[in-house]
Amino acid sequence: MPQLPATDLTVSDLCLGGNVFGWTADEPTSFALLDRFADAVPSTQSPFVDTAEMYGNGVSETILGNWMAERGARDRMVVATKASPGEKEHPLSAAEVRAACERSLRNLRTDHIDLYYAHYDDDSTPLEETLRAFDELVQAGKVRYVAASNYSAARLTEALRTSGELGVTRYVALQPHYNLMERAVYEDELQAVAAEHELGVMPYFGLARGFLTGKYRAGETIDSPRAKGAAQYVGEKGDRVLAALQQVADAQGVTGAAVALRWLADRPTVTAPIASGRSVEQLADLLPMLDLVLTDDQRQLLTDASA
């Protein structure tokens, strides 16, 4: 079972992406997704859900908060959200971080956030100011742990060094763009930083904007808001990866999407990949990754195909 390094958070192998709540999934559908996900996660783990202040301008957080309140589920969950840029001039200034946290706590109908990310780096605000603001939230009990999303290796390293020098709470996790189709930036730059500092890693776009579900192929039109993003992967490498996924999926009796997420979860430094579905049927295709065991040969086949 995944333990988020340097924390007491035991999380599910899959982190459910809340970006769809209120966007491609209305509130009743979002409730059904959360019910299905929570039911699928073993009792020894906490269902791990990721959202952000900017998803639907707070709607995603609000739907998640409503579901947790209605189900009495808050204590079982691990909830991650993010201080997002939006239209803010200095999104990671102390004042903006404090205000963003208070909004998220209200939306989520909770008194604490388990994992609170800086959604994007803000080079207009000194790192010292941002890190002290995060530390204040932790000391106040409003946030349990803090993390970084979309940081470069250089800035992440600088932030970790700065928090050490200041003696304040440090980032314990990273949310990067990483999947079978997007390996270079993470593996060449960020992975070493994550390993050295024992960070938890929750890759987003775990299914390459849906491409790794196998729905998006040359000459096929798919009615999905993700279709344009997924289309960029259509080509020789994409065909090679999808063929390898299908081979492993057939052998395992699961979907290619579940295989893609399991490969990612098994990568060095990765704690739990993030993925979402806009229907219970889509989510059901992903859930077998929770107890899927790939052989070394199967993992190597996928690694080689995506090189």
C-alpha positions as CSV (number, residue, x, y, z in Angstrom):
1,M,0.0,0.0,0.0
2,P,1.4,3.4,-0.9
3,Q,2.6,5.6,2.0
4,L,3.2,9.2,1.0
5,P,6.8,9.6,2.1
6,A,7.6,11.8,5.1
7,T,3.9,11.7,6.1
8,D,1.4,9.5,7.9
9,L,-0.9,9.4,4.9
10,T,-1.6,6.0,3.5
11,V,-3.2,6.5,0.2
12,S,-4.8,4.5,-2.6
13,D,-2.7,3.3,-5.5
14,L,-4.9,5.5,-7.8
15,C,-5.6,9.2,-7.0
16,L,-9.0,10.2,-8.4
17,G,-8.8,13.4,-10.4
18,G,-11.6,15.8,-9.4
19,N,-11.1,18.0,-12.5
20,V,-14.2,16.5,-14.1
21,F,-16.5,17.4,-11.1
22,G,-18.8,20.1,-12.4
23,W,-17.1,20.1,-15.8
24,T,-17.8,16.9,-17.8
25,A,-19.6,15.3,-14.8
26,D,-22.5,17.0,-13.1
27,E,-23.0,16.8,-9.4
28,P,-25.1,13.5,-9.4
29,T,-22.6,11.9,-11.7
30,S,-19.7,13.1,-9.6
31,F,-21.3,11.6,-6.5
32,A,-21.7,8.3,-8.3
33,L,-18.0,8.5,-9.3
34,L,-16.9,9.1,-5.8
35,D,-19.1,6.4,-4.4
36,R,-17.7,3.9,-6.9
37,F,-14.1,4.9,-6.2
38,A,-14.5,4.9,-2.4
39,D,-16.1,1.4,-2.6
40,A,-13.2,0.1,-4.7
41,V,-10.4,1.2,-2.5
42,P,-9.3,-1.4,0.1
43,S,-10.1,-0.7,3.7
44,T,-6.4,-0.5,4.6
45,Q,-6.0,2.6,2.3
46,S,-7.6,6.0,2.2
47,P,-9.4,7.0,-1.0
48,F,-7.1,9.7,-2.4
49,V,-8.9,12.6,-4.4
50,D,-7.2,15.5,-6.1
51,T,-8.9,18.8,-6.9
52,A,-7.9,22.5,-7.2
53,E,-9.2,25.9,-6.5
54,M,-9.4,26.7,-10.2
55,Y,-11.3,23.6,-11.3
56,G,-14.7,25.1,-12.2
57,N,-13.7,28.1,-10.1
58,G,-14.3,26.2,-6.9
59,V,-17.2,24.0,-8.2
60,S,-15.1,20.8,-8.1
61,E,-14.1,21.4,-4.5
62,T,-17.7,22.2,-3.6
63,I,-19.0,19.0,-5.1
64,L,-16.4,17.0,-3.3
65,G,-17.2,18.8,-0.1
66,N,-20.9,18.2,-0.5
67,W,-20.3,14.4,-1.2
68,M,-18.0,14.0,1.9
69,A,-20.6,15.8,4.1
70,E,-23.5,13.8,2.8
71,R,-21.7,10.5,3.1
72,G,-19.9,11.3,6.4
73,A,-16.7,10.3,4.6
74,R,-14.3,13.0,5.4
75,D,-12.3,11.1,8.0
76,R,-11.6,8.2,5.6
77,M,-10.4,10.4,2.7
78,V,-7.1,12.0,1.8
79,V,-7.9,15.2,0.1
80,A,-5.5,17.2,-2.0
81,T,-6.2,20.6,-3.4
82,K,-4.2,23.5,-4.8
83,A,-3.7,27.2,-4.5
84,S,-4.2,28.2,-8.2
85,P,-3.2,31.3,-10.2
86,G,-6.5,32.2,-11.7
87,E,-6.5,36.0,-12.3
88,K,-4.2,36.7,-9.4
89,E,-1.3,39.1,-9.9
90,H,0.9,37.3,-7.2
91,P,-0.8,33.9,-6.7
92,L,1.7,32.6,-4.1
93,S,2.0,35.7,-2.1
94,A,1.3,35.2,1.6
95,A,-2.1,37.0,1.4
96,E,-3.2,35.0,-1.6
97,V,-2.2,31.7,-0.2
98,R,-4.1,32.4,3.0
99,A,-7.2,33.6,1.2
100,A,-7.1,30.6,-1.2
101,C,-6.8,28.1,1.7
102,E,-9.8,29.7,3.4
103,R,-11.9,29.4,0.2
104,S,-10.9,25.8,-0.3
105,L,-11.7,24.9,3.3
106,R,-15.2,26.5,2.9
107,N,-15.8,24.7,-0.4
108,L,-14.6,21.4,0.9
109,R,-16.7,21.8,4.1
110,T,-13.7,20.7,6.2
111,D,-11.4,22.1,8.8
112,H,-8.2,20.8,7.2
113,I,-6.6,19.9,3.9
114,D,-4.4,16.8,3.8
115,L,-2.1,17.8,1.0
116,Y,-2.0,21.5,-0.2
117,Y,-0.2,22.2,-3.4
118,A,1.3,25.3,-5.0
119,H,-0.5,24.7,-8.3
120,Y,2.0,26.6,-10.4
121,D,5.3,28.3,-9.6
122,D,5.1,32.0,-9.0
123,D,8.4,33.7,-9.8
124,S,6.9,37.1,-8.9
125,T,6.8,36.1,-5.2
126,P,9.9,35.3,-3.1
127,L,10.1,31.6,-2.2
128,E,10.6,32.6,1.4
129,E,7.3,34.3,1.5
130,T,5.4,31.4,-0.1
131,L,7.0,28.8,2.2
132,R,6.4,30.8,5.3
133,A,2.8,31.2,4.4
134,F,2.4,27.5,3.8
135,D,4.2,26.9,7.2
136,E,1.7,29.1,8.9
137,L,-1.2,27.1,7.5
138,V,0.4,23.9,8.8
139,Q,1.1,25.3,12.2
140,A,-2.5,26.5,12.4
141,G,-3.7,23.0,11.6
142,K,-5.5,24.0,8.5
143,V,-3.2,22.1,6.2
144,R,-1.4,18.8,7.1
145,Y,1.3,18.7,4.4
146,V,2.4,21.0,1.5
147,A,3.5,20.1,-2.0
148,A,4.5,21.5,-5.4
149,S,2.9,21.1,-8.8
150,N,4.4,22.1,-12.2
151,Y,7.7,23.1,-10.7
152,S,10.9,22.8,-12.7
153,A,13.7,20.8,-11.2
154,A,15.7,23.9,-10.4
155,R,12.9,25.7,-8.6
156,L,11.9,22.6,-6.7
157,T,15.5,22.1,-5.5
158,E,15.7,25.8,-4.5
159,A,12.4,25.6,-2.6
160,L,13.5,22.5,-0.7
161,R,16.8,24.1,0.2
162,T,15.1,27.4,1.2
163,S,12.6,25.6,3.5
164,G,15.5,23.8,5.2
165,E,17.3,27.1,5.7
166,L,14.2,28.8,7.1
167,G,13.3,25.8,9.3
168,V,9.8,25.7,7.9
169,T,7.5,23.0,6.5
170,R,8.9,21.6,3.3
171,Y,7.2,20.2,0.2
172,V,6.7,16.5,0.7
173,A,5.3,15.8,-2.8
174,L,5.4,16.7,-6.4
175,Q,2.7,16.7,-9.1
176,P,4.3,16.5,-12.5
177,H,3.2,15.7,-16.1
178,Y,4.3,12.1,-16.6
179,N,2.9,9.1,-18.4
180,L,3.9,6.5,-21.0
181,M,3.8,9.2,-23.8
182,E,5.5,11.9,-21.7
183,R,8.6,10.6,-20.0
184,A,11.6,12.8,-20.8
185,V,11.1,15.8,-18.6
186,Y,10.2,13.9,-15.5
187,E,12.8,11.1,-15.9
188,D,15.6,13.3,-17.1
189,E,15.2,16.2,-14.6
190,L,12.6,15.8,-11.8
191,Q,13.0,12.1,-10.9
192,A,16.4,12.6,-9.3
193,V,15.2,15.5,-7.2
194,A,12.2,13.5,-6.0
195,A,14.4,10.5,-5.2
196,E,17.1,12.5,-3.4
197,H,14.5,14.3,-1.2
198,E,12.1,11.4,-0.8
199,L,9.2,13.2,-2.3
200,G,5.9,11.5,-3.0
201,V,5.0,11.8,-6.7
202,M,1.5,12.0,-8.1
203,P,1.7,12.3,-11.9
204,Y,-1.2,14.1,-13.7
205,F,-2.5,13.2,-17.2
206,G,-1.7,9.6,-16.2
207,L,-3.5,8.5,-19.4
208,A,-2.0,11.1,-21.7
209,R,-5.2,13.1,-21.9
210,G,-7.1,9.9,-22.5
211,F,-4.9,8.7,-25.4
212,L,-3.8,5.6,-23.5
213,T,-7.4,4.4,-23.3
214,G,-7.0,3.5,-26.9
215,K,-10.0,5.5,-28.1
216,Y,-8.0,8.0,-30.0
217,R,-6.5,6.7,-33.2
218,A,-5.7,8.1,-36.6
219,G,-8.8,8.8,-38.7
220,E,-11.2,8.4,-35.8
221,T,-13.3,11.2,-34.4
222,I,-14.2,11.0,-30.7
223,D,-16.7,13.3,-29.0
224,S,-14.7,14.3,-26.0
225,P,-13.3,17.6,-24.6
226,R,-10.0,15.8,-24.4
227,A,-9.9,14.8,-28.0
228,K,-7.7,17.6,-29.2
229,G,-5.1,17.0,-26.5
230,A,-5.1,13.3,-27.1
231,A,-4.7,13.7,-30.8
232,Q,-1.1,15.0,-30.4
233,Y,0.0,11.4,-29.5
234,V,-1.4,9.8,-32.7
235,G,1.5,8.5,-34.7
236,E,4.2,5.8,-34.8
237,K,5.2,6.0,-31.1
238,G,1.5,6.1,-30.1
239,D,0.7,3.0,-32.2
240,R,3.7,1.2,-30.6
241,V,2.6,2.0,-27.1
242,L,-1.0,1.1,-27.7
243,A,0.0,-2.2,-29.2
244,A,2.1,-3.0,-26.2
245,L,-0.7,-2.0,-23.8
246,Q,-3.2,-4.2,-25.7
247,Q,-0.8,-7.1,-25.5
248,V,-0.5,-6.8,-21.8
249,A,-4.2,-6.0,-21.2
250,D,-5.2,-9.1,-23.1
251,A,-2.9,-11.3,-21.1
252,Q,-4.1,-9.7,-17.8
253,G,-7.8,-9.6,-18.7
254,V,-8.1,-5.9,-18.0
255,T,-8.2,-2.6,-20.0
256,G,-5.2,-0.9,-21.5
257,A,-6.0,2.1,-19.3
258,A,-5.6,0.0,-16.2
259,V,-2.3,-1.3,-17.5
260,A,-1.0,2.2,-18.3
261,L,-1.8,3.4,-14.8
262,R,-0.2,0.4,-13.2
263,W,3.0,0.8,-15.2
264,L,3.1,4.4,-13.9
265,A,2.3,3.5,-10.3
266,D,5.2,1.0,-10.5
267,R,7.8,3.5,-11.7
268,P,10.5,4.6,-9.3
269,T,9.5,7.5,-7.0
270,V,5.8,7.4,-8.1
271,T,3.3,7.1,-5.2
272,A,0.0,7.3,-7.1
273,P,-0.9,8.4,-10.6
274,I,-3.9,10.7,-11.0
275,A,-6.7,9.8,-13.5
276,S,-10.4,10.6,-13.9
277,G,-13.4,9.4,-15.7
278,R,-16.5,11.4,-16.7
279,S,-18.8,8.4,-16.2
280,V,-18.9,5.4,-13.8
281,E,-18.3,3.2,-16.8
282,Q,-15.1,5.0,-17.7
283,L,-13.9,4.9,-14.1
284,A,-14.7,1.2,-13.9
285,D,-12.1,0.7,-16.7
286,L,-9.4,2.2,-14.5
287,L,-10.1,0.6,-11.2
288,P,-8.5,-2.8,-11.9
289,M,-5.2,-1.1,-11.6
290,L,-5.7,-1.1,-7.9
291,D,-4.8,-4.8,-7.5
292,L,-3.1,-5.4,-10.9
293,V,0.3,-7.1,-10.7
294,L,2.4,-6.7,-13.9
295,T,5.3,-9.1,-14.5
296,D,8.8,-7.8,-15.0
297,D,8.6,-8.7,-18.7
298,Q,5.3,-6.8,-19.1
299,R,6.7,-3.7,-17.5
300,Q,9.8,-3.9,-19.7
301,L,7.7,-4.3,-22.8
302,L,5.8,-1.1,-22.0
303,T,9.0,0.7,-21.0
304,D,10.7,-0.2,-24.3
305,A,7.7,0.6,-26.4
306,S,7.5,4.1,-24.9
307,A,11.2,4.9,-25.0
